[in-house]
Amino acid sequence: MRTKTIHQVVIIQAPPSEVYESLMDSERHSQFTGCTAKISREVGGNFTAMESLRGTNIELVPDQKIVQTWQCDYEGWPRDHFSTLTIRLEPMEGGTLLEFTQTEVPAPCFKGISEAWHKYYWHPLKKTFHRELTASPRD
């Protein structure tokens, strides 16, 4: 099977600790995605999200890194195939630089899965933390 790698970089207006918690806390994850998530916070623990995603935590470094096996119910994704997802969080002025890499994505699923990360994860996560700048009242 031919596979590809997804690599995305996103800036979130929140500290790495808040971004990490939103991704790893079942309740917070469910809130920003709008779908039920059950996420173990232990290495070797399992997760389910978005009604069609599942996997296992391989490495967790609070506020810095998440590595998981990952599988989904998506047309063209073999039932027994898992990819590896890595999220790195780096503090930066005004928030967090989130670097996302997903290896071993079946080639026929690459475009749809790439777009889905933006649509169902990065855009809602950014919206969650978007801080409106309020103008001072004018005299």
OpenMM code with the backbone's topology and positions (N, CA, C; nanometers):
from openmm import Vec3, app, unit

residues = "MET ARG THR LYS THR ILE HIS GLN VAL VAL ILE ILE GLN ALA PRO PRO SER GLU VAL TYR GLU SER LEU MET ASP SER GLU ARG HIS SER GLN PHE THR GLY CYS THR ALA LYS ILE SER ARG GLU VAL GLY GLY ASN PHE THR ALA MET GLU SER LEU ARG GLY THR ASN ILE GLU LEU VAL PRO ASP GLN LYS ILE VAL GLN THR TRP GLN CYS ASP TYR GLU GLY TRP PRO ARG ASP HIS PHE SER THR LEU THR ILE ARG LEU GLU PRO MET GLU GLY GLY THR LEU LEU GLU PHE THR GLN THR GLU VAL PRO ALA PRO CYS PHE LYS GLY ILE SER GLU ALA TRP HIS LYS TYR TYR TRP HIS PRO LEU LYS LYS THR PHE HIS ARG GLU LEU THR ALA SER PRO ARG ASP".split()
positions = [
    Vec3(0.0852, -0.1179, 0.0000),
    Vec3(0.0000, 0.0000, 0.0000),
    Vec3(0.0897, 0.1241, 0.0000),
    Vec3(0.0583, 0.2168, -0.0858),
    Vec3(0.1304, 0.3432, -0.0925),
    Vec3(0.0786, 0.4365, 0.0172),
    Vec3(0.1703, 0.4994, 0.0901),
    Vec3(0.1311, 0.5914, 0.1972),
    Vec3(0.2001, 0.7264, 0.1773),
    Vec3(0.1481, 0.8255, 0.2482),
    Vec3(0.2036, 0.9608, 0.2440),
    Vec3(0.2111, 1.0149, 0.3858),
    Vec3(0.2806, 1.1280, 0.4000),
    Vec3(0.2946, 1.1945, 0.5287),
    Vec3(0.2291, 1.3312, 0.5230),
    Vec3(0.1467, 1.3604, 0.6231),
    Vec3(0.0854, 1.4928, 0.6381),
    Vec3(0.1729, 1.5721, 0.7344),
    Vec3(0.2063, 1.6938, 0.6979),
    Vec3(0.2813, 1.7824, 0.7870),
    Vec3(0.2115, 1.9183, 0.7851),
    Vec3(0.1711, 1.9654, 0.9021),
    Vec3(0.1003, 2.0934, 0.9137),
    Vec3(0.1566, 2.1706, 1.0324),
    Vec3(0.1602, 2.3022, 1.0185),
    Vec3(0.2038, 2.3895, 1.1264),
    Vec3(0.0935, 2.4917, 1.1493),
    Vec3(0.0548, 2.5063, 1.2757),
    Vec3(-0.0565, 2.5938, 1.3118),
    Vec3(-0.0144, 2.6792, 1.4316),
    Vec3(-0.0573, 2.8027, 1.4331),
    Vec3(-0.0335, 2.8890, 1.5484),
    Vec3(-0.1653, 2.9060, 1.6227),
    Vec3(-0.1625, 2.8766, 1.7518),
    Vec3(-0.2809, 2.8854, 1.8373),
    Vec3(-0.2552, 2.9944, 1.9414),
    Vec3(-0.3522, 3.0836, 1.9612),
    Vec3(-0.3383, 3.1929, 2.0570),
    Vec3(-0.3711, 3.1465, 2.1984),
    Vec3(-0.2887, 3.0566, 2.2484),
    Vec3(-0.3024, 3.0045, 2.3846),
    Vec3(-0.1691, 2.9409, 2.4216),
    Vec3(-0.1393, 2.9320, 2.5516),
    Vec3(-0.0142, 2.8676, 2.5916),
    Vec3(-0.0177, 2.7173, 2.5635),
    Vec3(0.1000, 2.6545, 2.5480),
    Vec3(0.1048, 2.5104, 2.5203),
    Vec3(0.0254, 2.4262, 2.6196),
    Vec3(0.0235, 2.4658, 2.7465),
    Vec3(-0.0514, 2.3873, 2.8457),
    Vec3(-0.1999, 2.3818, 2.8123),
    Vec3(-0.2562, 2.4927, 2.7659),
    Vec3(-0.3990, 2.4965, 2.7301),
    Vec3(-0.4274, 2.4157, 2.6041),
    Vec3(-0.3375, 2.4235, 2.5065),
    Vec3(-0.3551, 2.3476, 2.3829),
    Vec3(-0.3457, 2.1980, 2.4139),
    Vec3(-0.2467, 2.1586, 2.4924),
    Vec3(-0.2287, 2.0184, 2.5317),
    Vec3(-0.3548, 1.9672, 2.6022),
    Vec3(-0.4053, 2.0440, 2.6974),
    Vec3(-0.5252, 2.0022, 2.7707),
    Vec3(-0.6456, 1.9889, 2.6777),
    Vec3(-0.6589, 2.0776, 2.5821),
    Vec3(-0.7712, 2.0691, 2.4880),
    Vec3(-0.7639, 1.9430, 2.4032),
    Vec3(-0.6440, 1.9008, 2.3712),
    Vec3(-0.6277, 1.7797, 2.2910),
    Vec3(-0.6377, 1.6517, 2.3723),
    Vec3(-0.5945, 1.6565, 2.5002),
    Vec3(-0.5843, 1.5337, 2.5804),
    Vec3(-0.6932, 1.5168, 2.6865),
    Vec3(-0.7696, 1.6183, 2.7150),
    Vec3(-0.8775, 1.6072, 2.8133),
    Vec3(-1.0068, 1.5730, 2.7385),
    Vec3(-1.0690, 1.4626, 2.7749),
    Vec3(-1.1889, 1.4156, 2.7033),
    Vec3(-1.2966, 1.5223, 2.6927),
    Vec3(-1.3271, 1.5898, 2.8029),
    Vec3(-1.4337, 1.6904, 2.8022),
    Vec3(-1.3981, 1.8109, 2.7152),
    Vec3(-1.2781, 1.8619, 2.7296),
    Vec3(-1.2365, 1.9786, 2.6509),
    Vec3(-1.2270, 1.9447, 2.5025),
    Vec3(-1.1764, 1.8256, 2.4721),
    Vec3(-1.1669, 1.7791, 2.3335),
    Vec3(-1.3071, 1.7717, 2.2717),
    Vec3(-1.4002, 1.7146, 2.3476),
    Vec3(-1.5385, 1.7029, 2.3009),
    Vec3(-1.5999, 1.8408, 2.2766),
    Vec3(-1.5687, 1.9363, 2.3622),
    Vec3(-1.6250, 2.0710, 2.3475),
    Vec3(-1.5780, 2.1385, 2.2196),
    Vec3(-1.4478, 2.1365, 2.1925),
    Vec3(-1.4027, 2.2122, 2.0755),
    Vec3(-1.4310, 2.1411, 1.9439),
    Vec3(-1.4414, 2.0070, 1.9444),
    Vec3(-1.4723, 1.9364, 1.8207),
    Vec3(-1.6226, 1.9203, 1.7986),
    Vec3(-1.7001, 1.9275, 1.9074),
    Vec3(-1.8434, 1.9069, 1.8954),
    Vec3(-1.8826, 1.7600, 1.8894),
    Vec3(-1.7871, 1.6698, 1.9112),
    Vec3(-1.8130, 1.5254, 1.9094),
    Vec3(-1.7521, 1.4615, 2.0338),
    Vec3(-1.8162, 1.3560, 2.0821),
    Vec3(-1.7696, 1.2881, 2.2018),
    Vec3(-1.6304, 1.2294, 2.1828),
    Vec3(-1.5445, 1.2525, 2.2833),
    Vec3(-1.4103, 1.1953, 2.2845),
    Vec3(-1.3875, 1.1273, 2.4190),
    Vec3(-1.3189, 1.0158, 2.4157),
    Vec3(-1.2757, 0.9470, 2.5382),
    Vec3(-1.1263, 0.9232, 2.5218),
    Vec3(-1.0479, 0.9937, 2.6036),
    Vec3(-0.9037, 0.9938, 2.5846),
    Vec3(-0.8335, 0.9539, 2.7137),
    Vec3(-0.7572, 0.8469, 2.7073),
    Vec3(-0.6732, 0.8092, 2.8196),
    Vec3(-0.5566, 0.9072, 2.8258),
    Vec3(-0.5140, 0.9388, 2.9459),
    Vec3(-0.4008, 1.0296, 2.9632),
    Vec3(-0.2741, 0.9520, 2.9980),
    Vec3(-0.2760, 0.8213, 2.9722),
    Vec3(-0.1633, 0.7339, 3.0056),
    Vec3(-0.0985, 0.6795, 2.8784),
    Vec3(0.0335, 0.6643, 2.8807),
    Vec3(0.1029, 0.5965, 2.7721),
    Vec3(0.0522, 0.4524, 2.7686),
    Vec3(0.0167, 0.4059, 2.6504),
    Vec3(-0.0416, 0.2725, 2.6352),
    Vec3(-0.1932, 0.2743, 2.6427),
    Vec3(-0.2506, 0.3859, 2.6863),
    Vec3(-0.3957, 0.3998, 2.6936),
    Vec3(-0.4550, 0.4314, 2.5578),
    Vec3(-0.5830, 0.4057, 2.5435),
    Vec3(-0.6527, 0.4247, 2.4165),
    Vec3(-0.7327, 0.5540, 2.4128),
    Vec3(-0.7705, 0.5915, 2.2901),
    Vec3(-0.8586, 0.7062, 2.2721),
    Vec3(-0.9575, 0.6765, 2.1601),
    Vec3(-1.0726, 0.7425, 2.1668),
    Vec3(-1.1693, 0.7471, 2.0573),
    Vec3(-1.2148, 0.8913, 2.0463),
    Vec3(-1.2435, 0.9341, 1.9238),
    Vec3(-1.2878, 1.0720, 1.9010),
    Vec3(-1.3618, 1.0808, 1.7690),
    Vec3(-1.4412, 1.1841, 1.7548),
    Vec3(-1.5112, 1.2155, 1.6302),
    Vec3(-1.5934, 1.0979, 1.5763),
    Vec3(-1.6323, 1.0062, 1.6624),
    Vec3(-1.7150, 0.8904, 1.6277),
    Vec3(-1.6484, 0.7922, 1.5327),
    Vec3(-1.5300, 0.8254, 1.4777),
    Vec3(-1.4678, 0.7338, 1.3817),
    Vec3(-1.3160, 0.7220, 1.3987),
    Vec3(-1.2605, 0.7865, 1.4991),
    Vec3(-1.1159, 0.7829, 1.5210),
    Vec3(-1.0840, 0.6995, 1.6438),
    Vec3(-0.9720, 0.6284, 1.6380),
    Vec3(-0.9288, 0.5491, 1.7529),
    Vec3(-0.7789, 0.5270, 1.7442),
    Vec3(-0.7205, 0.4975, 1.8596),
    Vec3(-0.5780, 0.4699, 1.8617),
    Vec3(-0.5269, 0.4536, 2.0030),
    Vec3(-0.3940, 0.4598, 2.0152),
    Vec3(-0.3254, 0.4371, 2.1416),
    Vec3(-0.2179, 0.5427, 2.1616),
    Vec3(-0.2040, 0.5885, 2.2853),
    Vec3(-0.0975, 0.6832, 2.3187),
    Vec3(0.0361, 0.6103, 2.3244),
    Vec3(0.1343, 0.6571, 2.2494),
    Vec3(0.2676, 0.5977, 2.2473),
    Vec3(0.3623, 0.6773, 2.3368),
    Vec3(0.3531, 0.8103, 2.3283),
    Vec3(0.4391, 0.8980, 2.4081),
    Vec3(0.3610, 1.0240, 2.4429),
    Vec3(0.3686, 1.0640, 2.5691),
    Vec3(0.3024, 1.1858, 2.6156),
    Vec3(0.4011, 1.2650, 2.7004),
    Vec3(0.4281, 1.3873, 2.6573),
    Vec3(0.5100, 1.4794, 2.7353),
    Vec3(0.4206, 1.6005, 2.7590),
    Vec3(0.3611, 1.6123, 2.8776),
    Vec3(0.2657, 1.7194, 2.9025),
    Vec3(0.3159, 1.8561, 2.8542),
    Vec3(0.2274, 1.9239, 2.7839),
    Vec3(0.2486, 2.0593, 2.7327),
    Vec3(0.3529, 2.0668, 2.6214),
    Vec3(0.4042, 1.9510, 2.5743),
    Vec3(0.5090, 1.9536, 2.4725),
    Vec3(0.4867, 1.8586, 2.3549),
    Vec3(0.4411, 1.7362, 2.3822),
    Vec3(0.4398, 1.6366, 2.2750),
    Vec3(0.3343, 1.5289, 2.2988),
    Vec3(0.2689, 1.4886, 2.1881),
    Vec3(0.1726, 1.3792, 2.1878),
    Vec3(0.2086, 1.2901, 2.0686),
    Vec3(0.2276, 1.1610, 2.0939),
    Vec3(0.2503, 1.0643, 1.9858),
    Vec3(0.1478, 0.9528, 2.0048),
    Vec3(0.0743, 0.9223, 1.8969),
    Vec3(-0.0315, 0.8222, 1.9035),
    Vec3(-0.0334, 0.7380, 1.7768),
    Vec3(-0.0760, 0.6115, 1.7916),
    Vec3(-0.1176, 0.5368, 1.6735),
    Vec3(-0.2562, 0.5899, 1.6414),
    Vec3(-0.2969, 0.5843, 1.5169),
    Vec3(-0.4200, 0.6503, 1.4753),
    Vec3(-0.4845, 0.5714, 1.3614),
    Vec3(-0.6145, 0.5524, 1.3721),
    Vec3(-0.6909, 0.4836, 1.2685),
    Vec3(-0.8274, 0.5492, 1.2575),
    Vec3(-0.8858, 0.5451, 1.1372),
    Vec3(-1.0189, 0.6035, 1.1217),
    Vec3(-1.1039, 0.5203, 1.0264),
    Vec3(-1.2334, 0.5438, 1.0360),
    Vec3(-1.3282, 0.4856, 0.9418),
    Vec3(-1.3412, 0.5865, 0.8282),
    Vec3(-1.2618, 0.5707, 0.7274),
    Vec3(-1.2604, 0.6629, 0.6136),
    Vec3(-1.2470, 0.5778, 0.4888),
    Vec3(-1.3221, 0.6126, 0.3867),
    Vec3(-1.3187, 0.5336, 0.2642),
    Vec3(-1.1745, 0.5228, 0.2128),
    Vec3(-1.1299, 0.4008, 0.1908),
    Vec3(-0.9948, 0.3775, 0.1420),
    Vec3(-0.8944, 0.3485, 0.2516),
    Vec3(-0.9359, 0.3632, 0.3794),
    Vec3(-0.8446, 0.3356, 0.4910),
    Vec3(-0.8624, 0.1894, 0.5314),
    Vec3(-0.7597, 0.1046, 0.5135),
    Vec3(-0.7726, -0.0374, 0.5501),
    Vec3(-0.8019, -0.0547, 0.6997),
    Vec3(-0.8908, -0.1437, 0.7301),
    Vec3(-0.9384, -0.1651, 0.8677),
    Vec3(-0.8261, -0.2018, 0.9652),
    Vec3(-0.7225, -0.2664, 0.9177),
    Vec3(-0.6153, -0.3114, 1.0065),
    Vec3(-0.4925, -0.2188, 1.0036),
    Vec3(-0.5038, -0.1042, 0.9401),
    Vec3(-0.3890, -0.0148, 0.9229),
    Vec3(-0.3923, 0.1010, 1.0236),
    Vec3(-0.2790, 0.1275, 1.0855),
    Vec3(-0.2646, 0.2422, 1.1761),
    Vec3(-0.1546, 0.3326, 1.1246),
    Vec3(-0.1758, 0.4624, 1.1374),
    Vec3(-0.0714, 0.5599, 1.1087),
    Vec3(-0.0143, 0.6052, 1.2428),
    Vec3(0.0903, 0.6875, 1.2368),
    Vec3(0.1483, 0.7452, 1.3580),
    Vec3(0.1348, 0.8954, 1.3508),
    Vec3(0.0804, 0.9517, 1.4559),
    Vec3(0.0536, 1.0953, 1.4656),
    Vec3(0.1464, 1.1541, 1.5717),
    Vec3(0.2120, 1.2652, 1.5384),
    Vec3(0.2974, 1.3348, 1.6341),
    Vec3(0.2591, 1.4822, 1.6363),
    Vec3(0.2319, 1.5321, 1.7553),
    Vec3(0.2032, 1.6744, 1.7747),
    Vec3(0.3093, 1.7296, 1.8687),
    Vec3(0.3774, 1.8328, 1.8237),
    Vec3(0.4754, 1.9030, 1.9070),
    Vec3(0.4224, 2.0430, 1.9345),
    Vec3(0.4332, 2.0853, 2.0589),
    Vec3(0.3859, 2.2170, 2.1012),
    Vec3(0.5049, 2.2992, 2.1493),
    Vec3(0.5233, 2.4162, 2.0898),
    Vec3(0.6328, 2.5038, 2.1299),
    Vec3(0.5782, 2.6401, 2.1654),
    Vec3(0.6191, 2.6927, 2.2817),
    Vec3(0.5736, 2.8267, 2.3168),
    Vec3(0.6334, 2.9306, 2.2218),
    Vec3(0.5554, 3.0300, 2.1914),
    Vec3(0.6015, 3.1418, 2.1101),
    Vec3(0.5294, 3.2665, 2.1580),
    Vec3(0.5767, 3.3798, 2.1190),
    Vec3(0.5116, 3.5034, 2.1600),
    Vec3(0.3664, 3.5021, 2.1105),
    Vec3(0.2732, 3.5196, 2.2015),
    Vec3(0.1317, 3.5235, 2.1665),
    Vec3(0.0638, 3.3878, 2.1618),
    Vec3(0.1351, 3.2790, 2.1947),
    Vec3(0.0672, 3.1502, 2.1926),
    Vec3(0.1570, 3.0304, 2.1762),
    Vec3(0.1114, 2.9392, 2.0888),
    Vec3(0.1776, 2.8099, 2.0700),
    Vec3(0.1948, 2.7811, 1.9219),
    Vec3(0.3121, 2.7330, 1.8882),
    Vec3(0.3365, 2.6794, 1.7555),
    Vec3(0.3100, 2.5293, 1.7648),
    Vec3(0.2082, 2.4826, 1.6941),
    Vec3(0.1713, 2.3414, 1.6922),
    Vec3(0.2236, 2.2830, 1.5619),
    Vec3(0.3118, 2.1846, 1.5730),
    Vec3(0.3635, 2.1154, 1.4551),
    Vec3(0.3054, 1.9746, 1.4547),
    Vec3(0.2388, 1.9416, 1.3465),
    Vec3(0.1656, 1.8157, 1.3339),
    Vec3(0.2254, 1.7326, 1.2211),
    Vec3(0.2526, 1.6056, 1.2489),
    Vec3(0.2994, 1.5124, 1.1464),
    Vec3(0.2219, 1.3823, 1.1625),
    Vec3(0.1699, 1.3318, 1.0518),
    Vec3(0.1012, 1.2024, 1.0513),
    Vec3(0.1618, 1.1193, 0.9394),
    Vec3(0.2313, 1.0121, 0.9767),
    Vec3(0.2960, 0.9258, 0.8787),
    Vec3(0.2072, 0.8048, 0.8469),
    Vec3(0.2377, 0.7405, 0.7360),
    Vec3(0.1703, 0.6171, 0.6936),
    Vec3(0.0206, 0.6371, 0.6639),
    Vec3(-0.0142, 0.7545, 0.6108),
    Vec3(-0.1525, 0.7801, 0.5698),
    Vec3(-0.1725, 0.7164, 0.4321),
    Vec3(-0.2705, 0.6268, 0.4164),
    Vec3(-0.2929, 0.5669, 0.2850),
    Vec3(-0.3100, 0.6758, 0.1787),
    Vec3(-0.2381, 0.6623, 0.0682),
    Vec3(-0.2378, 0.7652, -0.0355),
    Vec3(-0.3783, 0.8081, -0.0797),
    Vec3(-0.4744, 0.7152, -0.0978),
    Vec3(-0.6076, 0.7592, -0.1414),
    Vec3(-0.6799, 0.8474, -0.0379),
    Vec3(-0.6352, 0.8430, 0.0880),
    Vec3(-0.7001, 0.9188, 0.1958),
    Vec3(-0.6297, 1.0511, 0.2253),
    Vec3(-0.5127, 1.0705, 0.1664),
    Vec3(-0.4270, 1.1834, 0.2025),
    Vec3(-0.4976, 1.3191, 0.1956),
    Vec3(-0.5573, 1.3508, 0.0832),
    Vec3(-0.6205, 1.4824, 0.0659),
    Vec3(-0.7345, 1.5036, 0.1652),
    Vec3(-0.8230, 1.4073, 0.1769),
    Vec3(-0.9383, 1.4203, 0.2661),
    Vec3(-0.8986, 1.4302, 0.4128),
    Vec3(-0.8022, 1.3490, 0.4539),
    Vec3(-0.7573, 1.3525, 0.5940),
    Vec3(-0.6846, 1.4844, 0.6215),
    Vec3(-0.6014, 1.5287, 0.5283),
    Vec3(-0.5311, 1.6571, 0.5449),
    Vec3(-0.6294, 1.7718, 0.5651),
    Vec3(-0.7307, 1.7758, 0.4816),
    Vec3(-0.8321, 1.8818, 0.4922),
    Vec3(-0.9123, 1.8681, 0.6215),
    Vec3(-0.9402, 1.7450, 0.6618),
    Vec3(-1.0195, 1.7220, 0.7837),
    Vec3(-0.9473, 1.7742, 0.9080),
    Vec3(-0.8148, 1.7606, 0.9144),
    Vec3(-0.7421, 1.8140, 1.0299),
    Vec3(-0.7665, 1.9630, 1.0448),
    Vec3(-0.7623, 2.0347, 0.9342),
    Vec3(-0.7875, 2.1794, 0.9407),
    Vec3(-0.9328, 2.2082, 0.9784),
    Vec3(-1.0243, 2.1419, 0.9099),
    Vec3(-1.1668, 2.1701, 0.9289),
    Vec3(-1.2183, 2.1307, 1.0674),
    Vec3(-1.1801, 2.0126, 1.1151),
    Vec3(-1.2379, 1.9602, 1.2393),
    Vec3(-1.1500, 1.9781, 1.3630),
    Vec3(-1.0232, 2.0146, 1.3434),
    Vec3(-0.9340, 2.0320, 1.4584),
    Vec3(-0.8732, 2.1715, 1.4656),
    Vec3(-0.7926, 2.2092, 1.3681),
    Vec3(-0.7165, 2.3336, 1.3834),
    Vec3(-0.8056, 2.4574, 1.3821),
    Vec3(-0.9019, 2.4662, 1.2896),
    Vec3(-0.9904, 2.5830, 1.2882),
    Vec3(-1.0747, 2.5928, 1.4160),
    Vec3(-1.1404, 2.4850, 1.4614),
    Vec3(-1.2164, 2.4948, 1.5869),
    Vec3(-1.1275, 2.5236, 1.7080),
    Vec3(-1.0070, 2.4673, 1.7090),
    Vec3(-0.9163, 2.4926, 1.8206),
    Vec3(-0.8735, 2.6391, 1.8229),
    Vec3(-0.8419, 2.6934, 1.7055),
    Vec3(-0.8079, 2.8362, 1.6970),
    Vec3(-0.9242, 2.9226, 1.7436),
    Vec3(-1.0441, 2.8865, 1.7007),
    Vec3(-1.1638, 2.9626, 1.7379),
    Vec3(-1.1857, 2.9595, 1.8893),
    Vec3(-1.1592, 2.8460, 1.9510),
    Vec3(-1.1746, 2.8313, 2.0955),
    Vec3(-1.0894, 2.9322, 2.1705),
    Vec3(-0.9697, 2.9541, 2.1191),
    Vec3(-0.8759, 3.0411, 2.1901),
    Vec3(-0.8634, 3.1809, 2.1321),
    Vec3(-0.9387, 3.2091, 2.0273),
    Vec3(-0.9271, 3.3410, 1.9655),
    Vec3(-0.9633, 3.4482, 2.0673),
    Vec3(-0.8738, 3.5370, 2.0848),
    Vec3(-0.8985, 3.6449, 2.1815),
    Vec3(-0.9258, 3.7722, 2.1041),
    Vec3(-1.0464, 3.8163, 2.1146),
    Vec3(-1.0847, 3.9383, 2.0467),
    Vec3(-1.0122, 4.0580, 2.1075),
    Vec3(-0.9601, 4.1416, 2.0243),
    Vec3(-0.8997, 4.2651, 2.0737),
    Vec3(-1.0102, 4.3671, 2.0913),
    Vec3(-1.0208, 4.4200, 2.2086),
    Vec3(-1.1264, 4.5189, 2.2313),
    Vec3(-1.0665, 4.6576, 2.2238),
    Vec3(-1.1329, 4.7415, 2.1530),
    Vec3(-1.0869, 4.8800, 2.1399),
    Vec3(-1.1260, 4.9593, 2.2631),
    Vec3(-1.0450, 5.0521, 2.2948),
    Vec3(-1.0778, 5.1400, 2.4085),
    Vec3(-1.1926, 5.2316, 2.3694),
    Vec3(-1.2809, 5.2608, 2.4629),
    Vec3(-1.3886, 5.3539, 2.4299),
    Vec3(-1.3305, 5.4903, 2.3963),
    Vec3(-1.3864, 5.5511, 2.2981),
    Vec3(-1.3387, 5.6855, 2.2574),
    Vec3(-1.4081, 5.7916, 2.3399),
    Vec3(-1.3359, 5.8960, 2.3642),
    Vec3(-1.3946, 6.0080, 2.4414),
    Vec3(-1.4937, 6.0835, 2.3566),
] * unit.nanometer
topology = app.Topology()
chain = topology.addChain("A")
for resn in residues:
    res = topology.addResidue(resn, chain)
    for name in ("N", "CA", "C"):
        topology.addAtom(name, app.Element.getBySymbol(name[0]), res)
